[in-house]
């Protein structure tokens, strides 16, 4: 399993555990008085994030920002409380404990699609999920809402994103959606530019650590976001990316019968769980 070294993990958490602006919720330091129960929500969310990161990943999926149905409650990107309670998230055990006081566990449609696809392809155990803007941007005064991060906010998330990618030098990196793509391209350009201003050796290290792994030379590999009707295209894009990886440097997973369901566009959860809510997906995690 391995994962980040203790020192790297401590530095990473320091980048996350900062004071955010009034319209941004920090899942790892803030308590939601309208949602969190009597348990220490921020502390437990930090522990769950540590567990999620306790692997040397073959693949990292980068989304846009945390959302109120997902990481806001769970502390893990693209992950809902319902998936944790169903033990669908490798390495993370909630012990039957719920953090929210909602009458049923929170369920996030994009999270269901993403974890279902990872299980169907046999790569759930070696994948890390993250967001380019790691915190939860919301409308003023409404913690149970989502909004698009501003340009200045997106820039604030680059340091944590860079730290995660540097700590996982062998992982393939894929963007989920346009905002994640732009963040990865910006990060790669900044690192390559920084290397160019220093020694040639440093330039090569910077390029290998980020730009090369996201195929910046060619462009960032971007998957369709699973929200707003994009579930089927996301699953197909992820499947193709995994197949490309197997045909190149090696394997990031093993194929399973769930792949057929993904081609049909079916809900790709491979183990029975409680049904999620119907309706229009929301594009935050």
N, C-alpha and C positions, 0 to 999 in steps of 0.2 A: 504493500500500500504506500508507505513512505509519505510523500506529499511535501509541503513546505517544511524547511527547517524551522525549529522553534524561533530563531532570531528573525527569519524572513516573515513568519506568520505574525510575530509581534509587531514588526514594522508595518505589515499590511493592515492589521487591525487598527493601528494608530492612525493610519490614513483614513479609515472609515469612521472611527469614533471621534468625530469632530462636531462642533456646533453648526447646525444648518440654519438657513434663513427661515422666516416665519411660515413660508408656504412649502417647506420641505420637511418631511418626516424621516428621521434617522432610525431605522429598525433596531440598530445595535446599541443605541443610547437612549432613545425616547420611549416613553410609555404612552400608549393610547388610552386615555381614561374612558372612552366610550366603547372600547373593544377588548382591551387586555383585562384578564381576571386578576385574581389575587397573587398569582405567581409572579416572579421577577421576569417579565417578558424580555427586556433588553438582554439580560444576562443569559437567559436560555437561548435566545436567538443567536447570540455570539457563540455559544457552545455548539449549536446545530450547524452554524457556518463552519466552525473549525472541523467538525466531523465531515462535512461535505468536501472540504479542501484536503482531507487527509488521504490523498492518493496522488500518484504521479500520473497525470492524465495523458491519454493519447489524443483527446479532443477537447477543445474548449469552445462552447457556443456563447456568443456575445449578443445580448439583446439591447434594448434602448434604455429602459429605466424600470425601477421597482413600481409595483402597483398595489392598490389597497386590498385586492383579493389574494395576492400572492406573497411576495417577499415582505411586505408591510407586516404580515402576521407570522410568516414562517421563518424569516431571516435568511432564506435561500432563494436566489433568483429562479424564475420559472417554476416555482414550487408552491403548492397550496397546502393549507392545513389538512384538507381531505386526503391528499396524497400521502402526507406524513402519517396520518392515522391508519391508512391502508398499507403502510410499510412498503410503498412503491419507490422510496428514495434510498438508494444504497448508502450504507455507512451511518445513516442518521436514524436513531431510535428515539421516538418520543415517549416510550414507556406508557403509552395510553394517555399521556397528559396533553390537554388542550390549553392553549394560551388565551384563546378568545372566549368571550361570553355569549357568542351568537348561538341561537338554538340548534343550528346544525353547523358542522365545520365549514369554513370558507372553501369554496371551490373556484378555480380560475380556469376558464376554457383553454387558453394557450398552454398553461402548465400541463393540463391533461394530455393535450396533443403532443407536446415535446417529450414528456416522460414516456408516453406510450410508444412513440417512434424509437426512442433510445432502447427501450426494452425489446421492441420488435426486431431491431437490428443487432441485439446482443451487445450493445456498447454502453449500457447505463452505468456499469460498474467502473468504467474508465473515462467518464466524461465529467467535466466541470462546467457549471452554468454560471454566467456572470452578466452584468449589465454595464454598458458604457457609462451611464450615470447611475451609480449604485444605490442612491437614496430614492425616496418616494416623493416626487413632486405632485402637489395636489392644489385644488382650487382654494382660494382664501377662506379659511374658517371651516373647511369641509375635509376632514381626514379621510372620509370614505368616498374619495373622488380621485381622478387622475387628470393630469395635464402634461403637455409636452414640455420638457426642460428647455429653458432659454439657452441661447448660445453661450452666455457666460457660465451658466450652470454646467453645460456639457463639458466645457473646458476644465471645470473643477474635478470632474471624474477621471480625467486622463492619468493622473498620478497613480491612482489605485489600479487602473487598468494596466498601466505599464508595469507596476510591481507584480501583478499576477502573472503576466506573460513572461517576465524575466525569471520568475520562480518556477516556471514550467517550460523549460527551453526546448523540450522534445515534442510538445503538443502541437497538433494541427489546430488552427484557429479559423472559425467560420463566423461571419456576421449574420445575424438574424434580423433582417430589415435594413432600411436605408440609413437610419440614424446610427446604427451600430457600424455600418460600413464606413460612414463619414468619420466616425471617431477613430476607427482603426487606421484609416488612410492618413488622418492627421497625425496620429501617434507615430506611425512608420516614417512619415516625412520628417517629423521633428527629431526622431532618433537618428535617422540617416544623416540629416543635416548637422546634428550635433557631432556625429562621428567624423564627418567630413572636415569639421573645423579643428579636429584633433589629429591623432596619429592614424595612419592607415590601418593599423591593427584594431584600434578601437572602432573605426568605421566598419570593419568587417564583422566585429562582434555585434554591434548595434543592428546591422542589417540582418544578420542571421537570427537575432533574438526576436525580432518582430516582423520586419518587412518581408523576409524570405518566407516565413511560416504562414503569412496570410496572402502569399502570392502577389505581393506588391511588385513588381516588375511587370506582371500581367494585370493586375487589379485584384482587389479584395474579392474573395469568394463569398458571395452573399446569397443567403437563402430567403425565400419569400417568408414574411412573417405569418404565423399560423392564424392570427386574428383576422376578422373581417372577411371570412370566406377563404382564407389562404391555407387551411390545414392540409389539403391534398397536395398543393404545390410545395409546401414546406417538407412534407414527408418524402415526396419524390426527390426533391433537391438534396435532402440529407442522405437518402439512400444512394443517390448517384455520387455524392462526395465521398461516402464511405467506400463505395466500389472503386472509385478512382484511387483512393489511398491504398486499398488492397493490391491494386494493380501496379502501384509504384513502390513506395518505401517499405510497405509492410501492411500488417493487418491492424485495424483498430477495433475489431470485433468479429463475431461470427454470425453468419446469416441464419435467420430463423424463419419459421412458417409465418410469422407476423408480417413478413415482407409482402406477401400476397394481399393481405388486408390493406396495407398501405397503398398498393397499386390501385385497389378498388376505391380508395378514398374512405374506407371505413374507419371508425374510431379505433386507434391502434393500441389500446391497452391489452396486454397479453394475459393478465391475471384478473379475475373478477374483482370489481370494486363497487362501492356504492355509486349510483348514477349521479353524474354532475348536473348542474342546472342547464336548462335549455335557454336559448335566446342568443342574442348577438354577442359574439366574443368581444372582449375589451383587450386592447393591445398593450397591456402592461402586466408585469409579472411579479 
